[in-house]
């Protein structure tokens, strides 16, 4: 039975500390203050975070250059976004003006930007490199072409990172039509998909923050509140811990929609409550989903919740070093279909893949989906989240992320023990 007092009793960390300090009367387990104190008592977890070092970014560039040589690419072109930040540490908001990083197979990184932004670009440099600029009436594509020429790239392939906007790619290929343009995935994906110990540590802090935010917010569920009211509490709980984060919240029938519903929802006794959220710490993401019931769960709710838990456990058990990513989906889905749901993506059942890669972006390469033959290896990070959607009734999702070690998968977050103990 999920009521406020149960969560206060069961909570470790903040909840336990609040009891010890006398905030709650242990003899009755009734709150003496409004439960907002659970969130207000949260402390920052980011004070001693160790960010990605310059040395690690240089090692990433060296790995990328080795892969470029193996794949016969003369350079890769990066637009503003995650991959640029991953390799160079440069954070840049995109506009209609080109601001790019070019990593050649040999030599240092080159940056291309508007002349009037030159001093700002230099101020933001983490990895040093030549900055070449263009005036407003000039073509940035000519600048890029000249960089290729100066690097001795007279023919062959240029890798274009997957999120480069089309107008930039189109301008470059028209200006330097003698070169061949290919996807840079053979370089960027192997680099970003395999996380270092520092990256895993940052993701661990992000997951710790999100799980604690959920733990602190759930006791504040109140009849009549909207999904946005509760989402605001979760955002506040993230902020108190030093991270910007939040959650997509669904109540009742809306919980059957994997990504929520825009319909107005007011919490009622017996409603399923699904919260799917995360945050970022030094650019690295968490992603956790918890499903509880506000009030006494019905037999049906318990059965579906337990089935979801069994499916998640099956997915984890299938995540073995050297096994294909698709095995995680196959194993988790089998539990659900064997119970009479589906088959395949049919609803009632599991309407989407069982998991996705995660890192700097909340969704990255390495999806746990049928047909992905990518072999699991140390350093890969991904979610296991086999939703059960029953339109017209409710949905249940338990989502936790894992990281692969030399000994196999490890959870980033402590998984739910039961529908009554979501934060065991």
ABEGO torsion letter per residue (X at the ends): XBBAAAAAAABBEAAAAAAAAGABBAAAGBBABBAAAAAAABBBAAAABBBBBAAAAAAAAAAAAAAAAAAGBABBBBBBEAAAAAAAGBBBBBBABBBBBBBBABEBBBBBBBAAAAAAAAAABABBEBBBBBBAABBAAAAAAAAAAAAGBABEBBBBBAABBAAAAAAAAAABAABBBBBAAAAAAAAAABBBAAAAAAAAAAAAAAAAAAAAAAAABBBGBBAAAAAAAAAAAAAAAGBBBBBBBBBEAAAABAAEBABBBBBBBGBBBBBBBBBBBGGBBBBBBBBBBBEBBBAAAAAAAAAAAAAAAAAAAABBBGBBAAAAAAAAAAAAAAAGBOBEABOBEBABBABBBBBABABBBGBBBBGBABBBBBGBBBBBBBBBBBBGBBBBBBBBBBBBBAAEBBBABBBBABAABABX
